[in-house]
């Protein structure tokens, strides 16, 4: 397990995870980028409120991606079922 000490969203955070350092760094960069955008739009708010705004935005993105994935999986299941129904039992021999 890796230990990390990061400056993130104007905070010092320490944590342990199984995630590889490059994965943690990509996540840190993504969060910092998103936090910067939220901060630019709502700079008059305090850090706590900005973090909640960031969290809500990222949760909304995650839920939308999960919904898209669910729709795609349903469509793939339909296509697979169609293939099974329209493929000869003997494999076309």
N, CA, C and O atoms as CSV, one atom per row, in Angstrom:
chain,resi,resn,atom,element,x,y,z
A,1,UNK,N,N,0.853,-1.172,0.000
A,1,UNK,CA,C,0.000,0.000,0.000
A,1,UNK,C,C,0.904,1.242,0.000
A,1,UNK,O,O,1.894,1.302,0.728
A,2,UNK,N,N,0.548,2.222,-0.822
A,2,UNK,CA,C,1.336,3.447,-0.955
A,2,UNK,C,C,0.784,4.533,-0.029
A,2,UNK,O,O,-0.423,4.617,0.202
A,3,UNK,N,N,1.678,5.347,0.488
A,3,UNK,CA,C,1.286,6.511,1.287
A,3,UNK,C,C,1.502,7.769,0.456
A,3,UNK,O,O,2.492,7.889,-0.265
A,4,UNK,N,N,0.567,8.698,0.567
A,4,UNK,CA,C,0.645,9.939,-0.197
A,4,UNK,C,C,0.417,11.130,0.722
A,4,UNK,O,O,-0.378,11.067,1.660
A,5,UNK,N,N,1.124,12.211,0.439
A,5,UNK,CA,C,0.939,13.509,1.092
A,5,UNK,C,C,0.839,14.523,-0.038
A,5,UNK,O,O,1.821,14.792,-0.730
A,6,UNK,N,N,-0.348,15.081,-0.221
A,6,UNK,CA,C,-0.578,15.964,-1.356
A,6,UNK,C,C,-1.096,17.323,-0.927
A,6,UNK,O,O,-1.759,17.457,0.102
A,7,UNK,N,N,-0.781,18.333,-1.736
A,7,UNK,CA,C,-1.452,19.624,-1.677
A,7,UNK,C,C,-2.580,19.515,-2.683
A,7,UNK,O,O,-2.338,19.362,-3.880
A,8,UNK,N,N,-3.810,19.594,-2.204
A,8,UNK,CA,C,-4.957,19.374,-3.068
A,8,UNK,C,C,-6.077,20.321,-2.677
A,8,UNK,O,O,-6.558,20.297,-1.544
A,9,UNK,N,N,-6.485,21.150,-3.616
A,9,UNK,CA,C,-7.603,22.076,-3.389
A,9,UNK,C,C,-7.361,22.950,-2.166
A,9,UNK,O,O,-8.243,23.107,-1.322
A,10,UNK,N,N,-6.189,23.507,-2.076
A,10,UNK,CA,C,-5.815,24.392,-0.968
A,10,UNK,C,C,-5.798,23.678,0.381
A,10,UNK,O,O,-5.960,24.313,1.423
A,11,UNK,N,N,-5.603,22.371,0.365
A,11,UNK,CA,C,-5.532,21.566,1.589
A,11,UNK,C,C,-4.332,20.636,1.534
A,11,UNK,O,O,-3.881,20.248,0.457
A,12,UNK,N,N,-3.827,20.287,2.695
A,12,UNK,CA,C,-2.819,19.243,2.813
A,12,UNK,C,C,-3.566,17.958,3.162
A,12,UNK,O,O,-4.279,17.909,4.164
A,13,UNK,N,N,-3.409,16.927,2.347
A,13,UNK,CA,C,-4.078,15.657,2.603
A,13,UNK,C,C,-3.060,14.528,2.603
A,13,UNK,O,O,-2.099,14.532,1.833
A,14,UNK,N,N,-3.292,13.562,3.484
A,14,UNK,CA,C,-2.455,12.372,3.559
A,14,UNK,C,C,-3.382,11.163,3.564
A,14,UNK,O,O,-4.418,11.160,4.229
A,15,UNK,N,N,-2.991,10.135,2.810
A,15,UNK,CA,C,-3.802,8.929,2.747
A,15,UNK,C,C,-2.962,7.773,2.236
A,15,UNK,O,O,-1.859,7.955,1.721
A,16,UNK,N,N,-3.521,6.571,2.393
A,16,UNK,CA,C,-2.885,5.358,1.894
A,16,UNK,C,C,-3.851,4.690,0.933
A,16,UNK,O,O,-5.063,4.686,1.152
A,17,UNK,N,N,-3.295,4.118,-0.148
A,17,UNK,CA,C,-4.119,3.434,-1.127
A,17,UNK,C,C,-3.289,2.421,-1.898
A,17,UNK,O,O,-2.060,2.485,-1.922
A,18,UNK,N,N,-3.980,1.499,-2.519
A,18,UNK,CA,C,-3.326,0.523,-3.396
A,18,UNK,C,C,-3.019,1.121,-4.768
A,18,UNK,O,O,-2.237,0.555,-5.532
A,19,UNK,N,N,-3.631,2.258,-5.079
A,19,UNK,CA,C,-3.461,2.877,-6.399
A,19,UNK,C,C,-1.999,3.249,-6.639
A,19,UNK,O,O,-1.287,3.688,-5.736
A,20,UNK,N,N,-1.582,3.055,-7.884
A,20,UNK,CA,C,-0.207,3.374,-8.281
A,20,UNK,C,C,-0.005,4.887,-8.298
A,20,UNK,O,O,-0.962,5.638,-8.485
A,21,UNK,N,N,1.233,5.336,-8.103
A,21,UNK,CA,C,1.507,6.772,-8.081
A,21,UNK,C,C,1.035,7.531,-9.319
A,21,UNK,O,O,0.541,8.651,-9.190
A,22,UNK,N,N,1.171,6.955,-10.512
A,22,UNK,CA,C,0.738,7.666,-11.714
A,22,UNK,C,C,-0.780,7.852,-11.732
A,22,UNK,O,O,-1.279,8.872,-12.207
A,23,UNK,N,N,-1.494,6.883,-11.225
A,23,UNK,CA,C,-2.952,6.992,-11.152
A,23,UNK,C,C,-3.373,8.072,-10.152
A,23,UNK,O,O,-4.289,8.849,-10.422
A,24,UNK,N,N,-2.712,8.117,-9.018
A,24,UNK,CA,C,-2.998,9.152,-8.017
A,24,UNK,C,C,-2.668,10.524,-8.582
A,24,UNK,O,O,-3.416,11.477,-8.359
A,25,UNK,N,N,-1.575,10.642,-9.300
A,25,UNK,CA,C,-1.192,11.930,-9.880
A,25,UNK,C,C,-2.199,12.388,-10.934
A,25,UNK,O,O,-2.545,13.568,-10.985
A,26,UNK,N,N,-2.669,11.470,-11.770
A,26,UNK,CA,C,-3.693,11.832,-12.755
A,26,UNK,C,C,-4.964,12.309,-12.061
A,26,UNK,O,O,-5.576,13.292,-12.479
A,27,UNK,N,N,-5.352,11.615,-11.010
A,27,UNK,CA,C,-6.543,12.002,-10.260
A,27,UNK,C,C,-6.343,13.367,-9.608
A,27,UNK,O,O,-7.248,14.200,-9.615
A,28,UNK,N,N,-5.155,13.594,-9.043
A,28,UNK,CA,C,-4.857,14.880,-8.409
A,28,UNK,C,C,-4.945,16.007,-9.427
A,28,UNK,O,O,-5.532,17.052,-9.148
A,29,UNK,N,N,-4.366,15.802,-10.602
A,29,UNK,CA,C,-4.406,16.819,-11.643
A,29,UNK,C,C,-5.838,17.106,-12.086
A,29,UNK,O,O,-6.213,18.261,-12.285
A,30,UNK,N,N,-6.625,16.064,-12.235
A,30,UNK,CA,C,-8.016,16.223,-12.652
A,30,UNK,C,C,-8.802,17.026,-11.614
A,30,UNK,O,O,-9.532,17.955,-11.960
A,31,UNK,N,N,-8.647,16.662,-10.353
A,31,UNK,CA,C,-9.361,17.374,-9.286
A,31,UNK,C,C,-8.910,18.824,-9.224
A,31,UNK,O,O,-9.742,19.721,-9.092
A,32,UNK,N,N,-7.621,19.069,-9.317
A,32,UNK,CA,C,-7.110,20.442,-9.269
A,32,UNK,C,C,-7.647,21.274,-10.431
A,32,UNK,O,O,-7.995,22.442,-10.257
A,33,UNK,N,N,-7.710,20.671,-11.610
A,33,UNK,CA,C,-8.236,21.374,-12.784
A,33,UNK,C,C,-9.708,21.737,-12.562
A,33,UNK,O,O,-10.119,22.873,-12.797
A,34,UNK,N,N,-10.475,20.777,-12.115
A,34,UNK,CA,C,-11.898,21.017,-11.867
A,34,UNK,C,C,-12.091,22.038,-10.743
A,34,UNK,O,O,-12.958,22.907,-10.833
A,35,UNK,N,N,-11.283,21.932,-9.689
A,35,UNK,CA,C,-11.381,22.866,-8.573
A,35,UNK,C,C,-11.059,24.286,-9.052
A,35,UNK,O,O,-11.717,25.244,-8.646
A,36,UNK,N,N,-10.060,24.416,-9.903
A,36,UNK,CA,C,-9.702,25.720,-10.450
A,36,UNK,C,C,-10.860,26.351,-11.209
A,36,UNK,O,O,-11.096,27.554,-11.099
A,37,UNK,N,N,-11.577,25.547,-11.976
A,37,UNK,CA,C,-12.734,26.057,-12.723
A,37,UNK,C,C,-13.848,26.491,-11.781
A,37,UNK,O,O,-14.444,27.552,-11.966
A,38,UNK,N,N,-14.130,25.674,-10.774
A,38,UNK,CA,C,-15.174,26.021,-9.798
A,38,UNK,C,C,-14.777,27.286,-9.041
A,38,UNK,O,O,-15.609,28.160,-8.797
A,39,UNK,N,N,-13.516,27.373,-8.677
A,39,UNK,CA,C,-13.023,28.535,-7.930
A,39,UNK,C,C,-13.125,29.803,-8.775
A,39,UNK,O,O,-13.462,30.868,-8.258
A,40,UNK,N,N,-12.836,29.693,-10.067
A,40,UNK,CA,C,-12.929,30.851,-10.955
A,40,UNK,C,C,-14.372,31.329,-11.089
A,40,UNK,O,O,-14.623,32.530,-11.191
A,41,UNK,N,N,-15.313,30.396,-11.088
A,41,UNK,CA,C,-16.725,30.745,-11.228
A,41,UNK,C,C,-17.331,31.221,-9.916
A,41,UNK,O,O,-18.208,32.085,-9.916
A,42,UNK,N,N,-16.876,30.668,-8.801
A,42,UNK,CA,C,-17.480,31.004,-7.509
A,42,UNK,C,C,-16.458,31.503,-6.512
A,42,UNK,O,O,-16.512,31.156,-5.332
A,43,UNK,N,N,-15.527,32.316,-6.981
A,43,UNK,CA,C,-14.425,32.788,-6.150
A,43,UNK,C,C,-14.834,33.526,-4.898
A,43,UNK,O,O,-14.046,33.629,-3.957
A,44,UNK,N,N,-16.053,34.045,-4.863
A,44,UNK,CA,C,-16.501,34.780,-3.691
A,44,UNK,C,C,-16.867,33.840,-2.541
A,44,UNK,O,O,-17.018,34.285,-1.404
A,45,UNK,N,N,-17.009,32.543,-2.828
A,45,UNK,CA,C,-17.364,31.576,-1.800
A,45,UNK,C,C,-16.123,31.057,-1.087
A,45,UNK,O,O,-15.018,31.115,-1.626
A,46,UNK,N,N,-16.309,30.557,0.113
A,46,UNK,CA,C,-15.216,29.968,0.874
A,46,UNK,C,C,-14.838,28.603,0.326
A,46,UNK,O,O,-15.548,28.018,-0.492
A,47,UNK,N,N,-13.695,28.109,0.799
A,47,UNK,CA,C,-13.164,26.835,0.310
A,47,UNK,C,C,-14.155,25.688,0.520
A,47,UNK,O,O,-14.333,24.854,-0.368
A,48,UNK,N,N,-14.801,25.640,1.690
A,48,UNK,CA,C,-15.738,24.546,1.948
A,48,UNK,C,C,-16.878,24.522,0.933
A,48,UNK,O,O,-17.251,23.462,0.430
A,49,UNK,N,N,-17.415,25.672,0.644
A,49,UNK,CA,C,-18.514,25.740,-0.317
A,49,UNK,C,C,-18.024,25.381,-1.723
A,49,UNK,O,O,-18.724,24.697,-2.469
A,50,UNK,N,N,-16.840,25.834,-2.076
A,50,UNK,CA,C,-16.269,25.487,-3.379
A,50,UNK,C,C,-16.062,23.976,-3.493
A,50,UNK,O,O,-16.320,23.387,-4.543
A,51,UNK,N,N,-15.594,23.354,-2.408
A,51,UNK,CA,C,-15.391,21.910,-2.433
A,51,UNK,C,C,-16.709,21.160,-2.573
A,51,UNK,O,O,-16.778,20.141,-3.260
A,52,UNK,N,N,-17.753,21.662,-1.925
A,52,UNK,CA,C,-19.074,21.033,-2.077
A,52,UNK,C,C,-19.563,21.196,-3.512
A,52,UNK,O,O,-20.113,20.258,-4.088
A,53,UNK,N,N,-19.369,22.367,-4.089
A,53,UNK,CA,C,-19.755,22.586,-5.487
A,53,UNK,C,C,-18.982,21.634,-6.405
A,53,UNK,O,O,-19.554,21.063,-7.333
A,54,UNK,N,N,-17.695,21.466,-6.147
A,54,UNK,CA,C,-16.869,20.536,-6.919
A,54,UNK,C,C,-17.387,19.109,-6.768
A,54,UNK,O,O,-17.510,18.378,-7.751
A,55,UNK,N,N,-17.685,18.724,-5.546
A,55,UNK,CA,C,-18.172,17.382,-5.271
A,55,UNK,C,C,-19.496,17.108,-5.980
A,55,UNK,O,O,-19.672,16.044,-6.574
A,56,UNK,N,N,-20.418,18.050,-5.922
A,56,UNK,CA,C,-21.708,17.887,-6.598
A,56,UNK,C,C,-21.511,17.756,-8.111
A,56,UNK,O,O,-22.127,16.903,-8.750
A,57,UNK,N,N,-20.658,18.598,-8.675
A,57,UNK,CA,C,-20.391,18.531,-10.113
A,57,UNK,C,C,-19.781,17.203,-10.523
A,57,UNK,O,O,-20.172,16.625,-11.537
A,58,UNK,N,N,-18.830,16.717,-9.747
A,58,UNK,CA,C,-18.185,15.450,-10.084
A,58,UNK,C,C,-19.141,14.280,-9.869
A,58,UNK,O,O,-19.109,13.315,-10.634
A,59,UNK,N,N,-19.986,14.345,-8.846
A,59,UNK,CA,C,-20.975,13.298,-8.620
A,59,UNK,C,C,-21.969,13.258,-9.781
A,59,UNK,O,O,-22.348,12.181,-10.242
A,60,UNK,N,N,-22.386,14.427,-10.249
A,60,UNK,CA,C,-23.298,14.495,-11.393
A,60,UNK,C,C,-22.650,13.873,-12.625
A,60,UNK,O,O,-23.294,13.112,-13.348
A,61,UNK,N,N,-21.383,14.193,-12.866
A,61,UNK,CA,C,-20.660,13.602,-14.002
A,61,UNK,C,C,-20.600,12.082,-13.875
A,61,UNK,O,O,-20.825,11.368,-14.852
A,62,UNK,N,N,-20.298,11.586,-12.680
A,62,UNK,CA,C,-20.210,10.147,-12.456
A,62,UNK,C,C,-21.554,9.468,-12.705
A,62,UNK,O,O,-21.617,8.426,-13.358
A,63,UNK,N,N,-22.623,10.059,-12.186
A,63,UNK,CA,C,-23.947,9.478,-12.380
A,63,UNK,C,C,-24.334,9.460,-13.856
A,63,UNK,O,O,-24.934,8.494,-14.328
A,64,UNK,N,N,-23.999,10.511,-14.577
A,64,UNK,CA,C,-24.286,10.558,-16.012
A,64,UNK,C,C,-23.502,9.477,-16.758
A,64,UNK,O,O,-24.047,8.816,-17.642
A,65,UNK,N,N,-22.233,9.296,-16.409
A,65,UNK,CA,C,-21.423,8.254,-17.042
A,65,UNK,C,C,-21.958,6.862,-16.723
A,65,UNK,O,O,-21.953,5.984,-17.586
A,66,UNK,N,N,-22.415,6.656,-15.498
A,66,UNK,CA,C,-22.991,5.369,-15.134
A,66,UNK,C,C,-24.260,5.098,-15.941
A,66,UNK,O,O,-24.492,3.973,-16.385
A,67,UNK,N,N,-25.069,6.125,-16.125
A,67,UNK,CA,C,-26.285,5.980,-16.916
A,67,UNK,C,C,-25.937,5.656,-18.372
A,67,UNK,O,O,-26.559,4.784,-18.979
A,68,UNK,N,N,-24.949,6.354,-18.930
A,68,UNK,CA,C,-24.520,6.069,-20.299
A,68,UNK,C,C,-24.015,4.633,-20.421
A,68,UNK,O,O,-24.328,3.938,-21.388
A,69,UNK,N,N,-23.243,4.201,-19.447
A,69,UNK,CA,C,-22.717,2.832,-19.454
A,69,UNK,C,C,-23.858,1.822,-19.396
A,69,UNK,O,O,-23.842,0.816,-20.106
A,70,UNK,N,N,-24.835,2.091,-18.559
A,70,UNK,CA,C,-25.982,1.196,-18.447
A,70,UNK,C,C,-26.737,1.099,-19.774
A,70,UNK,O,O,-27.122,0.010,-20.198
A,71,UNK,N,N,-26.946,2.257,-20.430
A,71,UNK,CA,C,-27.627,2.247,-21.734
A,71,UNK,C,C,-26.808,1.483,-22.766
A,71,UNK,O,O,-27.365,0.719,-23.554
A,72,UNK,N,N,-25.507,1.677,-22.770
A,72,UNK,CA,C,-24.656,0.959,-23.731
A,72,UNK,C,C,-24.657,-0.536,-23.461
A,72,UNK,O,O,-24.711,-1.337,-24.394
A,73,UNK,N,N,-24.597,-0.919,-22.184
A,73,UNK,CA,C,-24.634,-2.344,-21.854
A,73,UNK,C,C,-25.955,-2.974,-22.280
A,73,UNK,O,O,-25.983,-4.100,-22.777
A,74,UNK,N,N,-27.048,-2.241,-22.084
A,74,UNK,CA,C,-28.356,-2.751,-22.522
A,74,UNK,C,C,-28.375,-2.933,-24.033
A,74,UNK,O,O,-28.864,-3.943,-24.538
A,75,UNK,N,N,-27.844,-1.961,-24.745
A,75,UNK,CA,C,-27.805,-2.048,-26.216
A,75,UNK,C,C,-26.926,-3.198,-26.673
A,75,UNK,O,O,-27.279,-3.918,-27.607
A,76,UNK,N,N,-25.776,-3.377,-26.016
A,76,UNK,CA,C,-24.899,-4.500,-26.364
A,76,UNK,C,C,-25.580,-5.839,-26.084
A,76,UNK,O,O,-25.431,-6.786,-26.857
A,77,UNK,N,N,-26.322,-5.919,-24.988
A,77,UNK,CA,C,-27.063,-7.145,-24.692
A,77,UNK,C,C,-28.097,-7.432,-25.779
A,77,UNK,O,O,-28.269,-8.578,-26.194
A,78,UNK,N,N,-28.786,-6.382,-26.239
A,78,UNK,CA,C,-29.764,-6.542,-27.318
A,78,UNK,C,C,-29.090,-7.049,-28.589
A,78,UNK,O,O,-29.589,-7.968,-29.239
A,79,UNK,N,N,-27.961,-6.449,-28.939
A,79,UNK,CA,C,-27.242,-6.861,-30.147
A,79,UNK,C,C,-26.747,-8.302,-30.039
A,79,UNK,O,O,-26.821,-9.065,-31.002
A,80,UNK,N,N,-26.248,-8.663,-28.875
A,80,UNK,CA,C,-25.781,-10.031,-28.667
A,80,UNK,C,C,-26.939,-11.014,-28.781
A,80,UNK,O,O,-26.804,-12.076,-29.389
A,81,UNK,N,N,-28.065,-10.658,-28.200
A,81,UNK,CA,C,-29.249,-11.518,-28.300
A,81,UNK,C,C,-29.680,-11.672,-29.755
A,81,UNK,O,O,-30.026,-12.772,-30.187
A,82,UNK,N,N,-29.662,-10.571,-30.512
A,82,UNK,CA,C,-29.996,-10.642,-31.939
A,82,UNK,C,C,-29.042,-11.561,-32.691
A,82,UNK,O,O,-29.467,-12.347,-33.537
A,83,UNK,N,N,-27.753,-11.460,-32.380
A,83,UNK,CA,C,-26.780,-12.341,-33.031
A,83,UNK,C,C,-27.066,-13.799,-32.717
A,83,UNK,O,O,-27.029,-14.651,-33.605
A,84,UNK,N,N,-27.348,-14.081,-31.465
A,84,UNK,CA,C,-27.635,-15.461,-31.064
A,84,UNK,C,C,-28.879,-15.988,-31.767
A,84,UNK,O,O,-28.918,-17.139,-32.203
A,85,UNK,N,N,-29.888,-15.141,-31.870
A,85,UNK,CA,C,-31.142,-15.553,-32.510
A,85,UNK,C,C,-30.992,-15.741,-34.013
A,85,UNK,O,O,-31.728,-16.528,-34.610
A,86,UNK,N,N,-30.060,-15.038,-34.631
A,86,UNK,CA,C,-29.921,-15.077,-36.084
A,86,UNK,C,C,-28.702,-15.860,-36.556
A,86,UNK,O,O,-28.342,-15.790,-37.731
A,87,UNK,N,N,-28.066,-16.600,-35.662
A,87,UNK,CA,C,-26.914,-17.418,-36.028
A,87,UNK,C,C,-27.334,-18.875,-36.034
A,87,UNK,O,O,-27.924,-19.359,-35.068
A,88,UNK,N,N,-27.032,-19.582,-37.125
A,88,UNK,CA,C,-27.390,-21.000,-37.182
A,88,UNK,C,C,-26.754,-21.788,-36.040
A,88,UNK,O,O,-25.640,-21.478,-35.618
A,89,UNK,N,N,-27.446,-22.795,-35.543
A,89,UNK,CA,C,-26.987,-23.629,-34.423
A,89,UNK,C,C,-25.666,-24.327,-34.722
A,89,UNK,O,O,-24.848,-24.497,-33.818
A,90,UNK,N,N,-25.440,-24.732,-35.962
A,90,UNK,CA,C,-24.243,-25.502,-36.294
A,90,UNK,C,C,-23.040,-24.611,-36.598
A,90,UNK,O,O,-22.014,-25.099,-37.072
A,91,UNK,N,N,-23.158,-23.308,-36.330
A,91,UNK,CA,C,-22.044,-22.398,-36.564
A,91,UNK,C,C,-21.830,-22.082,-38.025
A,91,UNK,O,O,-20.756,-21.616,-38.405
A,92,UNK,N,N,-22.832,-22.326,-38.854
A,92,UNK,CA,C,-22.748,-21.984,-40.285
A,92,UNK,C,C,-22.103,-23.066,-41.117
A,92,UNK,O,O,-21.741,-22.823,-42.268
A,93,UNK,N,N,-21.949,-24.270,-40.559
A,93,UNK,CA,C,-21.304,-25.375,-41.317
A,93,UNK,C,C,-22.284,-26.080,-42.195
A,93,UNK,O,O,-21.918,-27.024,-42.895
